[in-house]
């Protein structure tokens, strides 16, 4: 017997009323079936009305199809093709991706949305804090991770599973120097995932850390005061008291992470939930060397 518990939602805000003892169900199983609130129950001569909430519309996907002949032999090339298509539609922030990690030995899983910043011959690259973040804690015990992209406007998903590897220091510095100065300050200031206790100032603590970093890399200070005392720096709009901004270096605890895929799935929405799904799996021993991505097996999956 299937019990429909959805009408329970309709009782959450119903007025509290006591049920006469004579109407209390005797069958324990009947207590699981939500009844119409007493205040809404019809009189004996009235026809009962349904109170089950109407289900949301069942969306159907029909924008495109996916077939084996249309796929690239490489999942990275195929991803690049789909990504360019997402940009042209346009999909809102197609670089947004859900990164999931799991800590061992507990197996506890955590997920968060990050931005894909690079796609190279080895995999998918993001940047983050690796000193205090939850993802750093997870990856320190388990290098396996997954990515999931959802592009609603084109009715497509991409899933990636693989192992994580940190980018070299020079690679991370190259990207860090392209970030806006405020984001560079934030990378230094935020002790990601550390608890900010309200009794100690809450967000004010974070803002204090930001001010410390701005003072550290803001220039000026004693050197500015000395220059003003000598009358220097007054030409061409200089010497207004703001000081010279220093270049902000990439923090040691911050940098890039590459997810080297062992599996990539491409999902194209279709009518009646009969979606097109194709999975790339890396052939054992064929990861490639010196930047090569190796060989892949492509299989269609049932939806």
C-alpha positions in Angstrom: 0.0 0.0 0.0 1.5 3.4 -1.0 1.0 6.2 1.4 0.8 9.8 0.0 2.4 12.0 2.7 2.4 15.2 0.6 -0.8 16.6 2.2 1.2 16.9 5.4 2.5 20.2 4.1 -1.1 21.6 4.1 -1.3 21.1 7.8 1.8 23.0 8.8 0.0 26.3 9.3 -3.5 24.9 10.2 -5.0 26.1 13.5 -4.4 23.7 16.4 -7.6 21.9 17.3 -8.3 18.9 19.5 -9.9 15.9 17.9 -12.8 14.3 19.8 -11.9 11.0 21.3 -14.5 9.2 19.3 -12.9 10.2 15.9 -9.4 9.0 16.8 -8.2 6.4 14.3 -7.9 2.9 15.7 -5.7 1.6 12.9 -2.0 2.7 13.6 -1.3 2.8 9.9 -4.1 5.3 9.3 -2.2 7.8 11.4 0.3 8.2 8.6 -2.3 9.3 6.1 -3.0 13.0 6.4 -6.6 14.0 6.8 -8.3 17.2 5.9 -8.1 19.7 8.9 -11.2 19.6 11.0 -11.9 23.2 10.3 -12.1 22.4 6.6 -14.0 19.1 6.8 -17.2 19.1 4.8 -20.6 18.6 6.4 -22.2 15.2 5.9 -24.2 16.4 2.9 -21.1 18.0 1.2 -18.7 16.4 -1.1 -15.1 16.2 0.2 -12.5 18.3 -1.7 -8.9 17.3 -2.3 -6.2 19.2 -0.4 -3.2 17.6 -2.0 -1.0 20.4 -3.5 -0.6 20.4 -7.2 2.8 19.2 -8.4 5.0 21.6 -10.4 4.9 21.4 -14.1 7.0 18.5 -15.5 9.7 20.1 -17.6 10.6 18.5 -20.9 13.9 19.0 -22.8 13.9 19.3 -26.5 16.6 21.7 -27.6 19.1 19.2 -28.9 20.2 15.6 -29.2 23.5 13.8 -28.7 24.9 10.9 -30.7 28.2 9.0 -30.8 29.2 10.2 -34.3 28.9 13.8 -33.1 31.4 13.4 -30.2 35.1 14.2 -30.2 37.5 11.3 -29.3 38.7 13.5 -26.5 36.5 14.6 -23.6 38.5 17.7 -23.1 38.0 18.8 -26.7 34.3 17.9 -26.4 34.0 20.0 -23.2 35.7 22.9 -25.0 33.1 22.6 -27.8 30.2 22.6 -25.4 31.7 25.4 -23.3 32.0 27.7 -26.4 28.4 26.8 -27.2 27.3 27.8 -23.7 29.1 31.1 -24.0 27.3 31.9 -27.3 23.7 31.3 -26.1 24.5 32.8 -23.5 24.5 30.5 -20.4 24.8 32.5 -17.2 28.3 32.1 -15.9 29.1 28.7 -17.5 32.3 28.5 -15.6 30.4 27.9 -12.4 30.9 24.3 -11.2 30.1 22.3 -8.2 33.3 20.7 -6.7 32.7 17.8 -4.4 35.4 16.2 -2.2 35.3 13.5 0.5 37.4 13.1 3.6 38.9 9.8 4.6 38.5 7.6 6.6 35.0 9.0 7.5 33.9 9.3 3.9 32.1 12.6 4.7 31.4 14.5 1.5 31.3 18.2 1.0 30.4 20.3 -2.0 30.7 23.9 -3.0 30.5 26.1 -6.1 33.7 27.4 -7.6 34.8 28.9 -10.9 36.6 26.9 -13.6 39.5 29.1 -14.6 41.5 27.0 -17.1 41.2 23.9 -19.2 44.5 22.4 -20.4 45.7 19.2 -21.9 45.7 17.5 -18.5 42.4 18.6 -17.0 40.2 21.2 -15.3 41.8 24.0 -13.1 40.4 26.0 -10.3 42.1 28.3 -7.7 41.5 28.5 -4.0 42.9 28.6 -0.4 44.8 25.5 0.5 45.7 26.4 4.0 42.4 26.4 6.0 39.6 25.5 3.6 37.4 22.4 4.0 38.4 21.3 0.5 42.0 21.4 1.5 41.3 19.3 4.5 39.4 16.7 2.4 42.0 16.5 -0.4 44.9 16.1 2.1 43.3 12.7 2.9 41.7 11.8 -0.4 42.9 13.2 -3.8 39.7 12.0 -5.6 37.1 14.7 -6.5 34.3 15.4 -8.8 33.0 18.4 -10.8 29.4 18.9 -12.0 28.3 21.6 -14.5 24.7 22.5 -15.1 23.8 24.7 -18.1 20.1 25.1 -18.0 19.8 27.4 -21.0 21.1 24.6 -23.3 19.7 21.7 -21.3 23.2 20.1 -20.7 25.2 18.7 -17.8 28.8 17.6 -17.6 30.2 15.4 -14.8 33.9 14.9 -14.2 35.6 12.5 -11.8 39.3 12.3 -11.2 42.3 12.9 -9.0 43.6 16.3 -7.8 47.1 17.7 -8.3 48.4 21.1 -7.2 49.7 23.5 -9.7 53.3 24.6 -9.5 54.1 27.9 -7.8 54.9 29.7 -11.0 51.6 28.7 -12.6 49.6 29.9 -9.7 51.5 33.2 -9.6 50.7 33.9 -13.3 47.0 33.6 -12.7 47.1 35.5 -9.3 48.6 38.6 -10.9 45.6 38.8 -13.3 43.1 39.1 -10.5 41.6 42.4 -9.4 43.4 44.0 -6.5 40.5 43.5 -4.2 40.4 39.8 -4.9 44.2 39.6 -4.3 43.6 41.3 -0.9 40.8 38.9 -0.2 43.0 35.9 -0.9 45.4 37.1 1.8 42.8 38.3 4.3 40.3 35.4 4.3 41.2 32.4 6.5 38.7 30.4 4.5 36.3 28.2 6.6 37.6 29.5 9.9 34.6 30.3 12.3 34.0 34.0 12.8 32.3 34.2 16.2 29.7 36.9 16.6 30.7 37.5 20.2 34.2 38.4 18.9 33.0 40.7 16.2 31.7 38.4 13.4 32.2 40.0 10.0 34.1 42.8 11.7 36.9 40.4 12.3 37.1 39.6 8.6 37.1 43.3 7.8 39.9 43.9 10.2 42.0 41.3 8.5 41.3 43.1 5.2 42.5 46.4 6.6 45.7 44.7 7.8 46.4 43.4 4.3 45.6 46.7 2.7 48.0 48.5 5.1 50.7 45.9 4.4 50.5 46.3 0.7 49.1 49.8 0.4 52.4 51.6 0.2 52.9 55.0 1.8 53.8 54.9 5.5 57.1 56.4 6.6 58.5 56.5 3.1 55.5 58.7 2.0 55.9 61.0 4.9 59.6 61.5 4.2 58.9 62.3 0.6 56.3 64.9 1.5 58.7 66.5 4.0 61.2 67.0 1.2 58.6 68.3 -1.2 58.9 65.4 -3.5 56.2 63.7 -5.5 54.1 66.8 -6.1 54.4 67.0 -9.8 51.8 65.7 -12.2 49.2 65.0 -9.5 51.5 63.1 -7.2 51.9 63.5 -3.5 48.2 63.5 -2.7 48.7 61.3 0.4 47.5 58.1 -1.0 50.9 56.5 -1.3 52.1 54.0 -3.9 50.4 50.7 -4.1 52.7 47.7 -3.8 52.4 44.7 -6.0 50.6 41.9 -4.0 52.4 38.6 -4.3 50.6 35.2 -4.4 50.2 33.8 -0.9 52.0 30.5 -0.2 48.8 29.0 1.0 46.8 29.9 -2.2 47.0 28.4 -5.7 45.7 26.3 -8.4 44.3 22.8 -8.4 43.9 20.6 -11.4 41.4 17.8 -11.5 42.9 15.2 -13.9 39.8 13.3 -15.2 39.4 9.5 -15.3 35.7 9.9 -16.3 33.8 12.6 -18.0 30.0 12.3 -18.8 28.1 14.5 -21.2 24.3 14.7 -20.6 21.9 16.2 -23.1 18.3 16.6 -22.0 15.6 14.9 -24.0 11.8 14.5 -23.8 10.2 12.1 -21.3 13.4 11.9 -19.2 15.0 9.7 -22.0 18.1 11.8 -22.0 21.2 11.2 -24.1 24.2 10.3 -21.9 27.7 9.4 -23.0 30.6 8.5 -20.7 34.3 8.8 -21.4 36.5 6.6 -19.3 40.3 6.6 -19.5 41.8 3.4 -20.8 44.0 1.9 -18.1 47.7 2.7 -18.5 46.9 5.4 -21.1 47.0 8.6 -19.1 49.7 9.9 -21.4 53.0 11.5 -20.7 54.4 15.1 -21.1 51.0 16.7 -21.2 49.3 14.1 -23.3 45.8 13.0 -22.2 45.9 9.4 -23.3 43.2 7.3 -24.8 39.5 7.1 -23.9 36.6 4.7 -24.3 33.2 6.1 -25.1 29.9 4.4 -24.0 26.3 5.4 -24.2 24.5 5.1 -20.8 20.8 4.5 -20.2 19.0 7.5 -18.7 
